[in-house]
Amino acid sequence: MKKSGIKNYGPIFLKGMAMGIAEIIPGVSGGTIAFITGIYERFIAALHNIDLSLFVILKKEGISGVWKKIDGNFLASLAAGMFASILLFVKLVTHLIETQPVMLWAFFFGLIVASAIYVARQIQEWNIANIITLLIGAGIAYYITIAAPANGNDALWFVFFSGMVAISAMLLPGLSGSFILLLMGMYGIVLGGVKNMDLIIIATFALGCITGILSFSKILNWAFKHHKSMTLAGLTGFIIGSLNRVWPWQEVLSRRVNSKGHEVVEFTRSVLPGKFAALNAADNMPYGNDPQIWVVIALMAVGFGVVLVLERTGKK
């Protein structure tokens, strides 16, 4: 039986903070952080337990029975950590994305490379089926990183559907819910709904998120129980395919106006350091045209090292 208290749930809170920071950055998944900190399967299992059977448990055992069934202390600690990190670090991360994108992406590139290696090491057997699953996962994730954005649709059924898809993507290592919304053309619509306090848009999107997270968590939980190696291979593929999104040197393809009226980068594509330098020199970018190759390599190493530390923390 798990003990409670700060000693046990304090680390869960900190892991939730790390997941929250990852979710702030388009293209970086909180699911990746959950995996390398050793809480991914527990997180999926807790979400899986949220179903209609809770009403029966509530009648028989009360709120304490329901709380125990859903691993309430764990979920609450994780959610609190994510919420706290978003409040504390959203401005800092946004500032770094706008002013030091090369260094920020370098750090996360190293982190995600190490994450892919870590997840692959959990696969107990390598066979043709697992290799094909890995390649399919990598192909899907890579295609998502280069796909052209679609036109948004403010029909309520599509708002609901976009909530389901975005929250499901968040559960997969390597995929970012916010980036999926951008690809679907729904980022501005959903953000606009929140900004304007459009309760119908907010409620519909939230309902889609709830439906998505409860249904997709059951699929993942089943997959881990019955086809764990193949599932891990697919997740490894997703992580590998997502590396294109966090390649340090990017060419800006389009921009958008954020909620504060500022123009920010929306879509980019990976380029070699030399082309990056030429493009930024021509565009007179505020962070200069120096590809900072040695700094990038150093920060990749730091990101890689962070995963090693998180892995040891997860084992403890």
Residue pairs with C-beta under 8 A, 6 or more apart in sequence:
2 8
4 73
9 73
9 74
9 77
10 77
11 313
12 39
12 74
12 77
12 78
12 81
13 77
13 78
13 80
13 81
13 84
14 81
15 33
15 34
15 37
15 39
15 78
15 81
16 77
16 78
16 79
16 80
16 81
16 82
16 84
16 85
17 81
17 82
17 84
17 85
18 33
18 37
18 81
18 85
18 310
19 30
19 33
19 34
19 78
19 81
19 82
19 85
20 30
20 81
20 82
20 83
20 84
20 85
20 86
20 89
21 85
21 89
21 93
22 28
22 29
22 30
22 32
22 33
23 29
23 30
23 82
23 86
23 170
23 176
23 177
23 178
24 85
24 86
24 89
24 90
24 93
24 94
25 93
25 97
25 104
25 108
25 176
26 176
26 178
26 179
26 182
27 145
27 176
27 179
27 242
27 245
27 246
28 108
28 112
28 176
28 246
29 169
29 170
29 172
29 173
29 174
29 175
29 176
29 242
30 82
30 170
31 40
31 170
31 171
31 172
31 173
31 174
31 175
32 111
32 112
32 115
32 173
32 174
32 239
33 310
34 40
34 43
34 173
35 115
35 118
35 119
35 173
35 235
36 114
36 115
36 118
36 119
36 307
36 310
36 311
36 314
37 310
37 311
37 313
37 314
38 311
38 313
38 314
38 315
39 74
39 78
39 314
40 173
41 224
42 71
42 74
43 74
43 75
43 78
44 171
44 217
44 220
44 221
44 224
45 71
45 221
46 70
46 71
46 74
46 75
47 75
47 213
47 214
47 217
47 221
48 217
48 218
48 220
48 221
49 69
49 70
49 71
50 70
50 214
50 217
51 214
51 218
53 69
54 66
54 69
54 70
57 65
57 66
57 69
58 65
58 66
61 68
66 72
67 73
93 104
96 103
96 104
97 104
97 264
97 265
98 264
98 265
99 286
99 287
100 287
101 248
101 250
101 265
101 287
102 248
102 249
102 287
102 291
102 292
102 295
102 296
103 248
103 292
103 295
103 296
103 299
105 246
105 247
105 248
105 250
106 248
106 295
106 296
106 297
106 299
106 300
106 303
107 299
107 300
107 302
107 303
108 246
108 303
109 243
109 246
109 247
109 248
109 300
109 303
110 299
110 300
110 301
110 302
110 303
110 304
110 305
110 306
111 303
111 304
111 306
111 307
112 174
112 239
112 242
112 243
112 246
112 303
113 243
113 300
113 303
113 304
114 303
114 304
114 306
114 307
114 308
115 173
115 239
115 307
116 236
116 239
116 240
116 243
118 307
118 311
119 173
119 232
119 235
119 236
119 239
120 232
120 233
120 236
122 232
123 130
123 229
123 232
123 233
123 236
124 228
124 229
125 229
129 230
130 229
130 230
130 233
131 233
133 230
133 233
133 234
133 237
134 233
134 234
134 236
134 237
134 240
135 237
136 234
136 237
137 233
137 234
137 235
137 236
137 237
137 238
137 240
137 241
138 237
138 238
138 240
138 241
139 237
139 241
140 237
140 238
140 241
141 174
141 175
141 237
141 238
141 239
141 240
141 241
141 242
142 241
142 242
142 244
143 241
144 175
144 179
144 180
144 183
144 241
144 242
145 241
145 242
145 244
145 245
146 244
146 269
147 183
149 182
149 183
149 184
149 185
149 254
149 266
149 267
150 183
150 184
150 185
151 185
152 184
152 185
152 186
152 188
152 189
153 185
153 186
153 189
154 189
154 201
156 200
156 201
156 204
158 186
159 186
159 189
159 190
159 193
159 201
159 204
159 205
159 208
160 204
160 205
160 207
160 208
160 211
161 208
162 181
162 184
162 186
162 190
162 205
162 208
163 190
163 204
163 205
163 206
163 207
163 208
163 209
163 211
163 212
164 208
164 209
164 211
164 212
164 215
164 216
165 180
165 184
165 212
166 177
166 178
166 180
166 181
166 184
166 186
166 209
166 212
167 177
167 208
167 209
167 212
167 213
167 216
168 212
168 213
168 216
169 175
169 176
169 177
169 179
169 180
170 176
170 177
171 213
171 216
171 217
171 220
172 235
172 238
173 235
173 238
173 239
174 235
174 238
174 239
174 240
174 241
174 242
175 238
175 242
176 245
178 187
179 245
181 187
181 190
182 266
182 267
187 256
188 256
189 201
190 201
190 205
191 259
192 198
192 201
193 201
193 202
193 205
194 201
194 202
195 259
220 231
223 230
223 231
224 231
244 270
247 270
248 296
249 270
249 271
249 272
249 273
249 275
249 276
249 291
250 268
250 269
250 270
250 271
250 276
251 268
251 269
251 270
251 271
251 275
251 276
251 279
252 265
252 267
252 268
252 283
253 266
253 267
253 268
253 269
254 266
254 267
255 263
255 264
255 265
255 266
256 263
256 264
256 266
257 263
257 264
258 264
271 279
273 291
273 293
274 291
276 289
276 291
277 289
277 290
277 291
278 289
279 289
280 287
280 288
280 289
281 289
